[in-house]
Amino acid sequence: MSEYSEKYNLSYFLSALGNGGLSVSLFMYLMFMINHSNTPIPTFNHVYSALIASSFTIKILLIVDLAGIVYFAYRHYKLLVWNLKEYSKFKSTQDFNEIKKSSKEVNLMVIPLTLGMTVNVTFVIGAVFIPGLWNYVEYLFPFSLIAFISIGVYGLKIFYAYLSRLIHNGNFDSDNNNSLSQLLPSFAFQMIGVGMAAPGAMSHNLITSSIGIIGAIFFTTLSGVLLINNLVLGLKSIFKYGIRKEDSPSLWIVIPIATLLGITILRIISGISHNMLHSKPPHILVFVIFTLLVSLQIIMGLAGYTVMKKNRYLKEYVYGDKKSVGSLALICPGVATFVLGMFFIHWGIVKTHIVAKYSLWYFVMLIPLVLVQIKTISALNKINRKLFV
């Protein structure tokens, strides 16, 4: 991992982000297909019981899934450490100084975005592979909140340094920002929001839950404001000048934001329902919200795919000989499509009794999601072979 085929830039953090996302996406099979009625997420005990009690075929599938979770988590940590080391060296270069003076300074938000993913991956690994850890989860939730608050403060510091410079100098180059890359802060803050929402939903301590919910609402509000503003500005520039070919993957950035937003809303609703209203979350409301967000993903997904097919981006930068570190931005949308799809099926379709779990139609609905996941892993492998020596 000491060498790479292009000069270092901040987009290499997306390699760590994508691998972390794939690890979490494989966890979704355990989340929704293993019985864990006494805890909000599956733990070591649930996974171990499933391995012991299941058929040979299910055992093999579980082992493959667990191996995938570990592999992509390992890749995430390895690439995170590598990126942090390279970033430390990069900060002393003239290129970094130029970035700090331009609209590309927004790319620094990829760091808190990736660190937020690190906390999520660590949470998954700890729950699934450390026996008895869930017994102490109420003591761990405050540390999770501290981690996300720290990352949030770091992200706010980066963002407001960038924003204040733009407001003070007024030199934002909209002519050369004909992409949706300016939505990166929205993505990062929503990652922090969904992380804070986890203790908000899962903790039985009202103070811990309330802090998580309040933090989640704050970062979701900030993410939403930036999403609306920068989406309008980005599309205006794109419609005027056309999208820069190498920035084509940015057309899909709304897809992971939608996934994080959906899970954040679900967690906020769950936390309020359980700890404040002492009731169950309203499944119909969740169904409507997830349907809206999946619809948004399909709309943006088709728009982005149509453009990248027309300008041959996928053919040249994923399946062809051309290489760009920006192509790593294609991984998160694939991960996000799968993850929100799993939540939509199980919270939106199964819990509302539209389709029975493990029925024929249930597995038919899973097929396109599994294909997207496989395609995403394949794309990551192709991109890695071109970018890393």
C-alpha positions in Angstrom: 0.0 0.0 0.0 3.1 2.2 0.0 2.7 3.1 -3.7 -0.2 4.4 -5.8 -0.4 5.2 -9.5 -1.5 8.8 -9.2 -0.2 11.8 -7.2 -1.9 11.7 -3.7 -5.1 13.7 -3.2 -7.8 13.7 -0.7 -10.1 11.4 -2.7 -8.0 8.4 -1.7 -9.9 8.5 1.6 -12.8 7.2 -0.4 -11.0 3.9 -0.7 -11.2 3.5 3.1 -14.8 4.8 3.1 -15.9 2.3 0.5 -14.3 -0.7 2.2 -15.9 0.3 5.5 -19.3 0.7 3.8 -19.0 -2.8 2.2 -18.2 -4.3 5.7 -21.4 -2.6 7.1 -23.4 -3.7 4.1 -22.5 -7.4 4.7 -23.6 -6.9 8.3 -27.1 -6.2 6.9 -27.7 -9.9 6.3 -27.1 -10.6 10.0 -29.2 -7.5 10.9 -32.3 -8.6 9.1 -32.0 -12.4 8.6 -30.9 -13.6 12.1 -33.3 -13.6 15.0 -32.2 -11.0 17.7 -35.5 -10.1 19.3 -33.9 -9.2 22.7 -31.4 -6.7 21.2 -31.7 -4.0 18.5 -28.8 -5.5 16.5 -27.4 -9.0 16.3 -24.6 -9.8 18.7 -22.0 -12.6 19.0 -24.5 -14.8 20.9 -27.1 -14.5 18.1 -24.5 -15.2 15.4 -23.1 -18.2 17.3 -26.5 -19.6 17.9 -27.4 -19.3 14.3 -24.2 -21.1 13.2 -24.9 -23.9 15.6 -28.6 -24.4 14.8 -28.6 -23.8 11.1 -28.3 -26.2 8.1 -25.0 -26.8 6.4 -25.9 -24.4 3.5 -26.8 -21.6 5.9 -23.6 -22.2 7.9 -21.5 -21.7 4.8 -23.4 -18.6 3.9 -22.9 -17.2 7.4 -19.2 -18.0 7.4 -18.7 -16.3 4.0 -20.7 -13.3 5.2 -18.6 -13.0 8.5 -15.4 -13.4 6.5 -16.5 -10.6 4.2 -17.3 -8.3 7.2 -13.8 -9.0 8.6 -12.0 -8.6 5.3 -13.5 -5.3 4.3 -13.2 -4.0 7.9 -9.5 -4.9 7.8 -9.1 -3.1 4.4 -10.9 -0.1 5.9 -8.6 0.2 8.9 -5.5 -0.4 6.7 -6.5 2.2 4.1 -7.5 4.7 6.9 -4.1 4.5 8.5 -2.4 4.7 5.1 -4.4 7.8 4.2 -3.8 9.5 7.5 -0.1 9.0 7.0 -0.2 10.3 3.4 -2.4 13.2 4.4 0.1 14.2 7.1 2.8 14.4 4.5 0.5 16.1 2.0 -0.2 19.0 4.3 3.3 20.2 3.9 3.1 20.5 0.1 2.3 23.4 -2.2 -0.7 21.5 -3.6 -2.3 21.5 -0.2 -1.8 25.2 0.2 -3.4 25.7 -3.2 -6.4 23.5 -2.1 -6.9 25.7 1.0 -7.3 28.7 -1.3 -9.8 27.2 -3.7 -13.2 25.6 -3.8 -11.4 22.2 -3.5 -11.0 22.9 0.2 -14.4 21.3 0.6 -12.7 18.0 -0.1 -11.2 18.1 3.4 -14.7 17.0 4.6 -13.9 13.5 3.3 -11.8 13.1 6.5 -14.6 13.4 9.1 -16.8 11.5 6.7 -14.3 8.5 6.7 -13.7 8.8 10.5 -17.5 8.5 11.0 -17.5 5.3 9.0 -14.7 4.0 11.2 -16.8 4.3 14.3 -19.7 2.5 12.6 -17.4 -0.3 11.4 -15.9 -0.6 14.9 -19.4 -0.8 16.4 -20.3 -3.7 14.0 -17.1 -5.6 14.6 -17.4 -5.3 18.4 -21.0 -6.4 18.5 -20.6 -9.4 16.2 -17.2 -10.8 17.2 -16.7 -9.9 20.9 -18.6 -12.3 23.3 -20.7 -10.6 25.9 -19.8 -7.0 24.8 -23.5 -6.1 24.5 -23.9 -6.6 28.3 -21.8 -3.4 28.7 -23.3 -1.4 25.8 -24.9 1.2 28.1 -21.4 2.1 29.3 -20.1 2.1 25.7 -22.8 4.4 24.2 -21.4 7.6 25.9 -18.0 6.8 24.4 -19.7 6.4 21.0 -21.3 9.8 21.5 -18.0 11.4 22.5 -16.4 10.0 19.4 -19.1 11.3 17.0 -19.2 14.7 18.8 -15.4 15.0 18.4 -15.6 14.1 14.7 -18.5 16.5 14.4 -16.5 19.4 16.0 -13.6 18.6 13.7 -15.9 18.6 10.7 -17.5 21.9 11.7 -14.0 23.4 12.1 -13.1 22.4 8.6 -16.4 23.5 7.1 -16.7 26.9 8.8 -13.1 27.7 7.9 -14.0 27.0 4.3 -17.4 28.8 4.5 -16.0 31.9 6.2 -13.3 32.3 3.6 -15.9 32.1 0.8 -18.1 34.6 2.6 -15.3 37.0 3.4 -13.5 36.8 0.0 -16.5 36.0 -2.2 -14.3 34.1 -4.7 -16.3 30.9 -5.2 -15.6 29.8 -8.8 -19.0 28.5 -9.8 -17.9 28.2 -13.4 -15.4 25.4 -12.5 -17.7 23.7 -10.0 -20.0 22.1 -12.5 -20.5 18.9 -10.4 -22.1 17.9 -7.2 -18.9 17.6 -5.3 -19.9 20.5 -3.1 -22.4 18.1 -1.4 -19.6 16.4 0.4 -20.2 18.4 3.6 -23.8 17.3 3.6 -22.7 13.7 3.2 -20.1 14.0 6.1 -22.5 15.7 8.5 -25.3 13.1 7.8 -22.7 10.4 8.6 -22.1 12.0 11.9 -25.9 12.4 12.4 -26.6 8.7 11.8 -23.8 7.8 14.2 -25.3 9.9 17.0 -28.7 8.5 16.3 -27.5 5.0 17.1 -27.3 5.6 20.9 -30.4 7.7 20.6 -32.4 4.7 19.3 -30.7 1.8 21.2 -29.9 3.2 24.7 -32.4 2.7 27.5 -30.9 5.6 29.4 -33.1 8.6 28.7 -30.2 11.1 29.0 -27.9 9.1 26.7 -30.8 8.6 24.2 -31.8 12.3 24.3 -28.2 13.5 23.7 -28.0 11.2 20.7 -31.3 12.3 19.3 -30.5 16.0 19.8 -27.1 15.6 18.1 -28.6 13.6 15.3 -31.3 16.3 14.6 -28.6 19.0 14.7 -26.3 17.4 12.2 -29.3 16.2 10.0 -30.6 19.8 9.9 -27.2 21.1 8.9 -26.8 18.4 6.3 -30.3 19.1 4.9 -29.6 22.9 4.5 -26.4 22.2 2.7 -27.9 19.5 0.6 -30.7 21.8 -0.7 -28.4 24.8 -1.2 -25.5 23.1 -2.9 -27.7 20.8 -5.0 -29.3 23.8 -6.5 -26.0 25.6 -7.1 -24.4 22.4 -8.5 -27.2 21.6 -10.9 -27.3 25.3 -12.1 -23.6 25.1 -13.0 -24.0 21.7 -14.6 -26.9 22.8 -16.8 -24.9 25.8 -17.8 -21.5 24.3 -18.6 -22.1 20.5 -18.6 -20.5 18.2 -16.1 -16.8 17.7 -16.1 -16.2 14.1 -17.1 -14.0 13.1 -14.2 -16.5 14.5 -11.8 -19.4 12.3 -13.1 -19.5 10.1 -10.0 -20.6 13.1 -8.0 -24.0 12.8 -9.6 -24.6 9.8 -7.4 -23.6 11.5 -4.1 -27.3 12.1 -3.2 -27.8 8.3 -3.0 -25.6 7.7 0.1 -26.9 10.9 1.7 -30.5 9.5 1.3 -29.5 6.2 2.9 -28.0 7.9 5.9 -30.9 10.3 6.2 -33.4 7.4 6.2 -31.6 5.4 8.9 -31.2 8.6 11.0 -34.9 9.3 10.8 -35.7 5.7 11.7 -33.4 5.8 14.7 -34.8 9.2 15.9 -38.4 7.9 15.6 -37.4 4.6 17.4 -35.6 6.5 20.2 -38.5 8.9 20.8 -41.1 6.0 20.6 -39.3 3.7 23.0 -37.8 6.1 25.6 -40.3 9.0 25.5 -43.6 7.8 24.2 -43.2 4.2 25.5 -44.7 2.8 22.3 -43.6 1.1 19.1 -42.4 3.1 16.0 -45.2 3.7 13.5 -44.4 1.3 10.7 -46.6 3.1 8.1 -44.7 6.3 8.7 -41.4 4.5 8.2 -42.8 2.9 5.0 -43.7 6.3 3.6 -40.3 7.8 4.4 -38.3 4.9 3.0 -40.4 4.8 -0.1 -39.7 8.5 -0.7 -36.0 8.0 -0.2 -35.7 4.9 -2.3 -37.6 6.8 -5.1 -35.1 9.7 -4.8 -32.2 7.1 -5.1 -33.8 5.6 -8.2 -34.3 9.1 -9.8 -30.7 10.2 -9.1 -29.3 6.8 -9.9 -30.9 6.7 -13.4 -29.9 10.3 -14.0 -26.3 9.6 -13.1 -26.1 6.3 -15.0 -27.6 7.9 -18.2 -24.9 10.6 -18.1 -22.1 8.2 -17.4 -23.2 5.9 -20.2 -23.4 8.9 -22.6 -20.0 10.2 -21.7 -18.5 6.7 -21.4 -17.2 7.3 -17.9 -18.0 3.8 -16.6 -16.6 2.1 -19.7 -13.4 4.1 -19.6 -12.7 4.6 -15.9 -14.0 1.4 -14.4 -13.9 -1.2 -17.2 -11.4 0.6 -19.5 -7.7 1.6 -19.2 -8.3 5.2 -17.9 -7.8 5.8 -14.2 -9.0 8.5 -11.8 -9.0 8.5 -8.0 -12.4 10.1 -8.3 -13.8 6.7 -9.5 -13.6 5.6 -5.9 -16.7 7.7 -5.4 -18.7 5.1 -7.3 -18.5 2.6 -4.4 -20.6 4.4 -1.7 -23.7 4.8 -3.9 -23.6 1.0 -4.6 -23.3 0.3 -0.8 -26.0 2.8 0.0 -28.4 1.4 -2.5 -28.1 -2.0 -1.0 -28.3 -0.8 2.6 -31.4 1.4 2.2 -33.0 -1.3 0.1 -32.6 -3.8 3.0 -34.2 -1.3 5.4 -37.0 -0.6 2.9 -37.8 -4.3 2.4 -37.7 -5.2 6.1 -39.1 -2.0 7.7 -41.2 -0.8 4.9 -42.5 -4.0 3.3 -42.2 -6.9 5.8 -43.2 -5.0 9.0 -46.3 -3.6 7.2 -47.2 -7.2 6.2 -47.2 -6.4 2.5 -44.8 -9.3 1.9 -44.1 -12.1 4.3 -40.5 -12.7 5.4 -38.8 -15.6 3.6 -41.6 -15.9 1.1 -40.9 -16.2 -2.6 -41.6 -12.5 -3.2 -39.3 -11.6 -0.3 -36.3 -13.3 -2.0 -37.3 -11.9 -5.4 -37.0 -8.4 -3.9 -33.6 -9.3 -2.5 -32.2 -10.3 -5.9 -31.5 -6.8 -7.4 -30.0 -5.7 -4.1 -27.6 -8.7 -4.0 -26.7 -8.0 -7.6 -25.9 -4.4 -6.8 -23.7 -5.5 -3.9 -21.8 -7.9 -6.1 -21.4 -5.3 -8.9 -20.1 -2.8 -6.3 -17.5 -5.3 -5.0 -16.4 -6.1 -8.5 -16.1 -2.4 -9.4 -14.0 -1.7 -6.3 -11.6 -4.5 -7.2 -11.2 -3.2 -10.8 -10.6 0.4 -9.5 -8.1 -0.8 -6.9 -6.0 -2.7 -9.5 -5.7 0.5 -11.4 -5.1 3.0 -8.6 -2.8 1.0 -6.3 0.5 -0.6 -7.3 
